[in-house]
């Protein structure tokens, strides 16, 4: 954990974890730092920090405690009932100590109201924002991005024996995603959709190449699924790549198959990079892609995801219009300057 103190960054020694005693140690350490530094505002991010930090802040007498919910953990309807109930209860308890709760989508704010996480007057919506100028200054061209990815591919354990390592251009239609390899991101569904595309659209199959950038605890089970479905020639697992957003233009289509989301930065980045998007109909993704700025598929339905990818392939003029519309929307409504201004109002109490 870290704490911004007097324009400095202080790293805390105790990390929260699954064992409650670690959380208790993190709570005590946070309390001591806050008591010593006496900040007027504490801004918390992530579910665990939202609970521990809010309690520590209240104990230390912090005047204003703000929590940003980057997608409520209980929004995943596949969670067992008791687990969901527990998460809701914990956030309700933390809500007593939080003066404002920022939601990154209107969907999340309404969800918090529905489950009575906090009084409605505590709940506000501020969508995530991108530093547009910095983003464009660091974005690779399509050619440069594809070259970087091609260089990485030759180290991929699935494909090194099945491609010509002297080949400089893989060609084809590139479909990519960036995210942690965890259940919430639902990459197994993505793999299932690839299988459907391969079996039903044979003419396109040879031209379609799929990429996933990221790492996580589901890596091995994802590899096994790819092997079992005989998709080793179709899917490239690229692992963790620093500043992966720089490579977005390599893709002809960006896919987010998540089971739950708040408003992911990868989505905003893909919009700004003017890459066509197919995303699951969950969380804040529905709000920014509505009005034909991308395509939404029904979460958990591999056939619907495959069909939406097929639409992108077939409806080229419509796809062009949607990606242009998405880029303009990101530049105007999903920029960092707007996000900072709205957050500043919360800090100053002008909300």
C-alpha positions in Angstrom: 0.0 0.0 0.0 1.1 3.6 -0.5 0.1 7.0 0.9 0.6 10.4 -0.7 2.0 12.6 2.1 2.9 16.3 1.5 3.6 15.7 -2.2 5.6 12.6 -1.4 4.9 9.0 -1.7 5.3 6.8 1.4 5.3 3.0 1.0 3.7 1.2 3.9 5.3 -2.0 5.2 2.2 -4.1 5.8 0.2 -5.5 2.9 -3.4 -6.7 3.3 -4.1 -10.3 2.3 -6.4 -13.2 2.8 -5.3 -13.6 6.4 -7.1 -11.2 8.7 -4.0 -10.6 10.9 -2.3 -8.9 7.9 -5.3 -6.7 7.5 -5.1 -5.8 11.1 -1.4 -4.9 10.9 -2.1 -2.8 7.8 -4.9 -1.0 9.7 -2.6 -0.2 12.6 0.1 1.1 10.3 -2.3 3.3 8.4 -3.7 4.6 11.6 -0.3 5.6 12.9 0.7 7.3 9.6 -2.6 9.2 9.4 -2.4 10.2 13.0 1.1 11.6 12.5 0.6 13.3 9.2 -2.9 14.6 9.9 -4.2 14.8 6.2 -7.4 16.7 5.6 -8.5 14.2 2.9 -7.9 10.5 2.4 -8.8 9.1 -1.0 -9.1 5.3 -1.1 -9.1 2.9 -4.1 -9.9 -0.8 -4.3 -12.3 -2.8 -2.1 -9.9 -3.8 0.6 -8.3 -0.4 0.9 -11.8 1.1 1.0 -12.6 -0.8 4.1 -9.3 -0.7 6.0 -8.4 2.8 5.0 -11.8 4.2 5.9 -11.6 2.7 9.4 -8.1 3.9 9.9 -9.0 7.3 8.7 -12.0 7.6 11.0 -9.9 6.4 14.0 -7.2 9.0 13.1 -9.8 11.8 12.9 -9.4 12.5 9.1 -11.9 15.2 8.1 -12.9 13.8 4.8 -12.7 10.2 3.6 -13.4 9.4 -0.1 -13.6 6.0 -1.7 -13.6 5.2 -5.4 -15.3 2.0 -6.3 -13.7 0.6 -9.5 -16.6 -1.8 -10.0 -18.3 -3.3 -7.0 -17.1 -6.8 -6.3 -20.6 -8.0 -5.6 -21.8 -7.0 -9.1 -20.6 -10.4 -10.3 -23.9 -12.4 -10.3 -22.0 -15.7 -10.6 -20.7 -15.3 -7.1 -22.3 -17.6 -4.5 -25.2 -15.9 -2.6 -23.4 -15.9 0.8 -20.2 -14.5 -0.7 -22.1 -11.7 -2.4 -24.1 -11.0 0.8 -20.8 -10.8 2.8 -19.2 -8.3 0.3 -22.4 -6.1 0.4 -22.4 -6.2 4.2 -18.7 -5.2 4.4 -19.1 -2.3 2.0 -22.2 -1.2 4.0 -20.1 -1.1 7.1 -17.3 0.8 5.4 -19.9 3.2 4.0 -20.5 4.6 7.5 -16.9 5.9 7.6 -16.8 7.2 4.0 -18.0 10.7 3.4 -18.2 10.3 -0.4 -18.2 7.2 -2.6 -17.2 7.9 -6.2 -18.5 5.4 -8.8 -16.8 5.1 -12.2 -20.1 4.4 -13.9 -23.7 5.3 -13.4 -24.4 1.6 -13.4 -22.3 1.2 -10.3 -23.9 4.1 -8.5 -27.4 2.6 -9.1 -26.1 -0.8 -7.9 -24.9 0.8 -4.7 -28.3 2.5 -4.2 -30.1 -0.8 -4.9 -28.1 -2.7 -2.2 -28.1 0.3 0.1 -24.4 0.5 0.4 -24.6 4.1 1.5 -27.2 6.9 1.6 -27.8 8.3 -2.0 -26.3 11.7 -1.2 -22.9 10.0 -0.5 -22.9 8.4 -3.9 -21.6 10.2 -7.0 -20.5 9.2 -10.5 -17.2 10.3 -12.0 -16.1 8.4 -15.1 -12.4 7.5 -15.5 -10.4 9.8 -17.7 -7.3 9.4 -19.9 -4.4 11.8 -20.3 -5.2 12.2 -24.0 -2.1 14.1 -25.1 0.3 11.7 -23.2 -1.6 8.7 -24.6 -1.2 9.8 -28.2 2.4 10.9 -27.8 3.3 7.3 -26.6 1.0 5.3 -28.9 2.9 3.1 -31.4 1.9 3.2 -35.1 0.2 0.1 -36.5 3.4 -1.1 -38.2 5.6 -0.5 -35.1 3.1 -2.2 -32.8 2.8 -5.3 -35.0 6.5 -5.6 -35.2 6.9 -5.5 -31.4 4.2 -8.1 -31.0 5.6 -10.3 -33.7 9.0 -10.3 -31.9 7.3 -11.4 -28.7 5.4 -14.2 -30.5 8.5 -16.1 -31.3 9.0 -16.8 -27.6 5.4 -18.1 -27.1 5.4 -21.7 -26.1 2.2 -22.5 -28.1 3.4 -21.2 -31.4 7.2 -21.3 -31.7 7.0 -24.8 -33.3 4.1 -23.9 -35.6 5.2 -20.7 -37.4 8.0 -19.7 -39.6 10.4 -17.7 -37.4 11.8 -15.9 -40.4 8.3 -14.6 -41.3 8.3 -10.8 -40.7 4.6 -10.2 -41.2 1.9 -12.6 -40.0 -0.7 -10.8 -42.0 -4.4 -11.4 -41.3 -7.0 -9.8 -39.1 -5.7 -9.2 -35.6 -8.1 -9.5 -32.7 -6.7 -8.6 -29.3 -7.4 -8.1 -25.6 -5.5 -6.7 -22.6 -6.3 -7.8 -19.1 -5.4 -9.9 -16.1 -5.8 -13.6 -16.6 -8.4 -14.0 -13.8 -12.0 -15.3 -13.7 -13.5 -11.9 -13.8 -12.0 -11.1 -17.2 -13.6 -14.3 -18.6 -10.9 -15.2 -21.2 -12.1 -18.8 -21.3 -15.3 -17.4 -23.0 -13.0 -15.6 -25.4 -11.3 -18.9 -26.2 -14.7 -20.6 -26.7 -15.7 -17.9 -29.2 -12.5 -18.4 -31.1 -13.5 -22.1 -31.5 -16.9 -21.2 -32.8 -15.4 -18.8 -35.3 -13.0 -21.4 -36.4 -15.7 -24.1 -36.9 -18.3 -21.9 -38.5 -16.5 -19.3 -40.6 -13.8 -21.4 -42.4 -13.1 -18.8 -45.0 -12.2 -16.3 -42.4 -10.5 -18.7 -40.0 -7.1 -18.7 -41.7 -7.1 -14.9 -41.6 -8.0 -14.4 -38.0 -5.3 -14.2 -35.3 -6.1 -13.8 -31.6 -4.0 -12.2 -28.9 -4.2 -11.8 -25.2 -1.8 -9.5 -23.3 -1.7 -10.1 -19.6 -0.8 -12.6 -16.8 -2.6 -14.1 -13.8 -3.6 -17.2 -11.9 -5.7 -18.5 -14.7 -2.8 -18.7 -17.1 -2.2 -22.5 -16.9 -6.0 -23.4 -17.1 -6.3 -21.1 -20.1 -3.4 -22.7 -21.8 -5.0 -26.2 -21.2 -8.3 -25.0 -22.6 -6.6 -23.7 -25.7 -4.8 -27.0 -26.2 -7.9 -29.1 -25.6 -9.8 -27.1 -28.2 -6.8 -27.4 -30.6 -6.4 -23.6 -31.0 -2.7 -23.5 -30.6 -2.3 -22.0 -34.1 -5.0 -19.4 -33.5 -4.3 -17.8 -30.1 -1.2 -16.0 -29.0 -0.7 -15.6 -25.2 1.8 -12.7 -25.0 2.1 -12.5 -21.2 2.6 -9.2 -19.3 3.8 -6.3 -21.4 4.7 -3.0 -19.8 2.6 -0.1 -21.1 0.6 -2.5 -23.3 -1.7 0.3 -24.4 1.1 1.5 -26.7 0.5 -1.6 -28.9 -3.3 -1.1 -29.3 -3.1 0.0 -32.9 -1.7 -3.5 -33.8 -5.3 -4.8 -33.4 -8.1 -4.6 -36.0 -10.5 -5.4 -33.2 -10.3 -5.1 -29.4 -12.4 -7.5 -27.3 -13.3 -7.3 -23.6 -15.2 -10.4 -22.5 -15.4 -9.5 -18.7 -18.0 -10.9 -16.3 -17.8 -7.7 -14.2 -16.3 -4.3 -14.8 -16.5 -0.7 -13.5 -15.1 1.3 -16.4 -11.8 -0.2 -17.4 -9.0 2.0 -18.7 -8.2 -0.5 -21.4 -11.6 0.2 -22.9 -11.1 4.0 -22.9 -7.6 3.5 -24.4 -9.0 1.3 -27.2 -11.6 3.9 -27.9 -9.0 6.7 -28.1 -6.8 4.5 -30.3 -9.7 4.2 -32.7 -9.8 0.4 -32.6 -13.2 -1.2 -33.1 -14.5 -2.7 -29.9 -16.6 -5.7 -28.9 -17.3 -5.8 -25.1 -19.7 -7.7 -22.7 -22.8 -5.9 -21.7 -21.7 -5.2 -18.1 -21.0 -2.3 -15.8 -19.9 1.1 -17.3 -18.9 -0.5 -20.6 -22.6 -0.3 -21.7 -22.7 3.5 -21.0 -19.7 4.4 -23.1 -20.3 2.1 -26.0 -24.1 2.8 -26.3 -25.4 4.8 -29.2 -23.3 2.7 -31.7 -19.8 3.5 -30.5 -18.9 -0.2 -30.4 -20.7 -3.6 -30.1 -22.0 -5.2 -27.0 -22.6 -8.9 -26.5 -24.5 -10.7 -23.8 -22.1 -11.7 -21.0 -21.4 -15.4 -20.8 -22.6 -16.2 -24.3 -19.8 -17.3 -26.5 -22.1 -17.6 -29.6 -23.1 -14.0 -29.2 -19.5 -12.9 -28.9 -18.6 -14.8 -32.0 -21.5 -13.3 -33.9 -20.5 -9.7 -32.9 -16.9 -10.4 -34.1 -18.4 -11.6 -37.3 -20.4 -8.4 -37.6 -17.2 -6.4 -37.3 -15.6 -8.5 -40.1 -18.6 -8.1 -42.4 -19.9 -4.6 -41.7 -16.7 -2.6 -42.5 -18.3 0.8 -43.2 -20.5 0.6 -40.1 -17.4 -0.5 -38.0 -15.5 2.5 -39.3 -18.3 4.9 -38.2 -18.5 3.4 -34.7 -14.8 3.5 -34.0 -14.6 7.2 -35.2 -17.5 8.0 -32.9 -15.9 6.2 -30.0 -12.7 8.1 -30.4 -14.4 11.5 -30.3 -16.4 10.5 -27.3 -13.3 9.4 -25.4 -11.5 12.7 -26.2 -14.4 14.9 -25.0 -16.0 12.9 -22.2 -13.4 10.4 -21.0 -10.4 12.7 -20.6 -8.3 13.2 -17.4 -8.8 16.9 -17.2 -12.6 16.4 -16.8 -12.1 13.6 -14.2 -9.7 15.8 -12.2 -12.0 18.8 -12.2 -15.0 16.7 -11.0 -12.9 15.0 -8.3 -11.6 18.4 -7.1 -15.1 19.5 -6.5 -15.6 16.5 -4.2 -12.4 17.4 -2.4 -13.5 21.0 -1.9 -17.0 20.1 -1.0 -18.5 21.8 -4.0 -20.7 18.9 -5.0 
